Amino acid sequence: MHPTSSPTQSADFDRADTIGKRKLFTIVLLTLSVVAGIGFNIAEILLENGMAGSDWLRSDNMFYHLFATYDRWHLAIFIVATLAFVGFLFFGRQTEKTIIWPRISISLLSFAVIAVTAAGVHLIFLNYPFAMDEFYPDFQSKLFAHGQLWGSISENLTPIARAATPPMMNFQPLPTAWTSNYLPVYALLRLPFLLVGFSWLLNPLLAGASVWLLAAVVGKIWPDSRELPLIGALLLASSPQFLMTSMTAYAMPAHVCLNLLWLLLFLKNGRIGFWLPPWLGICAMGLHQPNIHVLFVAPFILRLLWKRDWSKAGYYLAVYAAGSAFWLQFMKWKTAILPAVAENLPKAAPENVLVGLLHLFRMPNLQHLLDHLIGLTEILSWNSWALVFFSALGLFAWKKSPPVIADLLTGLILALDCFLLFPENQGHGWGNRYFYSYMPNFVLLGMAGFCHFRKNFSRAQLDMAIAISLIVFCLQLPLRAWSCRDVVEPFALASEYLHTRPVETVILDTNCIWYGQDLVRNEPGLEKLPRIVFLRRLDAASLMFLEKKGKYEIVNDKTLAAFGIHSVLAKSQTPTTRK
């Protein structure tokens, strides 16, 4: 028999347990602060050495410029907020009073997200597809609207077709044709909106649907709590990265929405949870890149095998195998017809598409490890403070959470490892856009951390965490909106200028314009005037053709400087020193 503990001993034990948990949470908070501090110092080093003054204009990679210029102050805000909460945990006065937070319906929150992101499309991003990854979905949609899979260019425009080919576009010389490098499902989703002139509305609608689906998934995982679905929806909706990316034309918001829908169906019992998820998964694989959904879904299928649920696992594997074969054949068929010869693409497509895809991955070098570290710090600076904090706690709570949390965490780890083996940084992007597609995993892991924190700490401490996150969000969102518009606006204005010139052809001297290659954008078939072409791709025959064809205009960096477009600096120029 064990001796009965006295009330004093029990109180001492509870006090020691509380102190231990407080120390653990403090270690988590201080670790996050250290990571944010490393990111801040990397940004400072980039500014001092790699990007002193205007030195970033020597590079055709926007990744370091965006991080060093705009992210460091958000990392500083994160550090201050985290240290403030550590101080409150140890020195804050404990009170019985709690803050009464206003309750809103999930439907109202979803509608608010749609309204905010739809407004941001025009007010922040000026309805301009900033990155070429945003340009191509509508390009594909326009092809589909005309019943085409690729854009055929008439023979009388063949002499300038190569010069007019946008960056990263697949170009077929004979017969002359274009096609996008991405799979088609996201473009198909945009098609009905494009036909009525509202293609920009798709991602805001997907964002609103994602908030609602996230709440529904939380309700499935924790069915005994009425308030947790709203908390989960708020964690997602308060992420600046979620809001900003939902204002763009990237395919990532569609990945988030379809992955959440897949998870909600998977968690349902009965026929729906058995039959529908893998077919939805095939659609998610074809959004634009197949690996995103594959990494998300793999842990769930592995759990089915581990539980020896042979019928469900076998059915899922069979459907996914068929879907994978279909998309691989689609890529092989498209590539065989239209071998990629555009700049910075392989000169000849590999005979085996799967082997070609695997060649995209390799062991990381020191430079890419640095890129990966920057990407990790972007997760801290681009998401709400509460989401980052609770997700970090979720790393300690997953064993005590429903099994689905372990699967989501595994998917998150798989994705991060996959990015580590991909030797290119993201270039354009708002926050870590490679990580963005796994926001469902991140938020649901945060919900596990939230439950863990709520169980072990007082309501007053939870209120303080929410209050700090709200203050940080009120600082983050307007700063992020300003920084995004600051980057996008010069290119949007310059593009509008180029596409309204009263000539048939605009010849763009992209060699002297920073990111000038992204301004070369043309409609499928080269039918719309003016056509924008690369000066560096024109030979004597092409110039002679333009002389005979009609009026053209040469545009260089001096012309576009009025819109805030910068000139490329030669690498031999002496960099300025930041004071």
Secondary structure, 3 states (H helix, E strand, C coil): CCCCCCHHHHHHHHHHHHHHHHHHHHHHHHHHHHHHHHHHHHHHHHHHHHCCCCHHHHCCCCHHHHHHHHHHHHHHHHHHHHHHHHHHHHHCCCCCCCCCCCCCCHHHHHHHHHHHHHHHHHHCCCCCCCCHHHHHHHHHHHHHHCCCCCEECCHHHHHHHCCCCCCCCEEECCCCEEECCCCCHHHHHHHHHHHCCCHHHHHHHHHHHHHHHHHHHHHHHCCCCCCHHHHHHHHHHCCHHHHHHCCCCCCHHHHHHHHHHHHHHHHCCCHHHHHCHHHHHHHHHCCCCCHHHHHHHHHHHHHHHHCCCHHHHHHHHHHHHHHHHHHHHHHHHHHHHCCCCCCCCCCCCCCCHHHHHHCCCCCCCHHHHHHHHHHHHHHHHHCCHHHHHHHHHHHHHHHHCCHHHHHHHHHHHHHHHHHHHCCCCCCCCCCCHHHHCCHHHHHHHHHHHHHHHHHHCCHHHHHHHHHHHHHHHHHHHHHHHHHHHHHHHHHHHHHHHHCCCCCCEEEECHHHECCHHHHCCCCHHHCCCCEEEEHHHCCHHHHHHHHHHCCEEEECHHHHHHHCCCECCCCCCCCCCCC
